[in-house]
């Protein structure tokens, strides 16, 4: 009986972990407020760089690794404090507004960069835990 319970529990967990591949029908607006400190150090032009997005009409913060590199030109100074904070300075928090569609990343699409033990991640993990997305149809606002 216990083995049957374990098999059932494992099946439920395995089948419920895959994220939807459907893109949201509506466009949403947000702003890029920070970055994944483990994905590129202070180089803003790294392909696959993780960016933290705050949605305008929600308290949600999300992270994406597929933002087009040429969408914005980010000054290197925004990334200079990557060892201690993932957030852009207050002066840049509202500078990078975007409009986009998105879907949550499936387990196979999720990016997990290797990170140095010197980088402080507690706040970053709190902001974006399990909210990794794939951005589609993105434009500047």
N, C-alpha and C positions, 0 to 999 in steps of 0.2 A: 504494500500500500504506500509506503514511504517513497519507494522508487517511482511509482506512478505520479505522486505529488511533485517530485523533483522534475520529472520529465515535463509535466504540465506547466510548472512554473517557468522552467527554462524556455519552453515553447512560447509562452506569453511574452516573456522578456525579449526574446529574439525577434519575434514578429512585430513588436511595438517599437523597436528602436529605429527603424528605417524612416527617414524624413520624407515628406512629400516632395515630388519633383515638379509640382505644378507651381507656376509663377502666379503671384497675386494678380487679380484682375485690375485692381486700381493702382494708380501711381501714388506713391507716398513722397513726402518731402522730409528732408533731414539735413543735418550738417555733420561734417567730419570734425570730431572733437579730439581725436587722438589716434594712437597707433599701437600695434602689437610690438612691444619692446624687444621681442625675441626674433622678429623677422626683418633684420637688416641693419640694426644699429642706427647710426646717424645718417645713413644714405637713403634719401627719399625716393630715389629713382629705381630701386630694386623691384624687378618684376615679381609679382606675387606678394608684395608688401601688405601686411595686415593693417586695416584702418578701422577705427571705432567710429560708428555712426550713431548719433542721437536722433531719434525720430521726433518731429516737431509736435505732433498732437498726441504724444504718448510719453510715458516715462521710460520706455524701452531704449536700451542701448544694444547695438549689434556689432559684430565684427565681420568684415569681408576681406577676402584675399584676392579678389578678381577685379578690383577697381582699375580702369585703364590708367596706365602710367602717365599718359599725356593729358588727362582730364584737367589737372591743376599743376602748377609749378610750385612746389613746396620749398620754402627756404630751409636750408640745413639746420638752422638755429631751432626750428620747431622740434627737432629730434635730438637735440644735444643733451637733454636731461633723461635719456632713455634708461639709465641705470636706476633712477629713483621714481620716475613718473611716466605714465603712458599718455597723459593728457597734454594737449597743446597749451601754451600760455594763455591767460585770460584774454589778452589782446587779439588772439587768433581764433577764439572759440566760435565766432559767428562769421568767419571769413570764407568758409568752404561749404557753401550750401549746394545741395543736390536734389534732384527729382529722379525717382527710379522705381522700378518694380523689383521684387525679390522673392526668393523662396528659401526655406531653410535647407542647409547642406545635408546631404545624406552622409551616413557614416563613411562611405568610401570617398567622398569628396572633401571631407574635413581635413584641414591643414593643422599639423601639430609641430611647429618649429622647435628645434632643439634650443634650449635656453641656458645661458650661463647662470650659475648659482649666485652671481653678484647682482643680478637684476631683481629688483623688488617687484613681485607679481601679485601680491595679495589684493590690492585695489583693482588691478586689471581683471583678475579672475572673478571678483565680485561683480564687476560691471557687465561682463560678457559671457559668463558661464553658460555653456550649452546654447548659445545664441549666435552660431556662425551661419552666415547666409551667402547665397550666390546672388549677385546683383545683375540685373538685366536692364537694358534700355535706360541707361543712366545719362543724365545731362546736368550741366551747371544750372543753377537757379539764379 
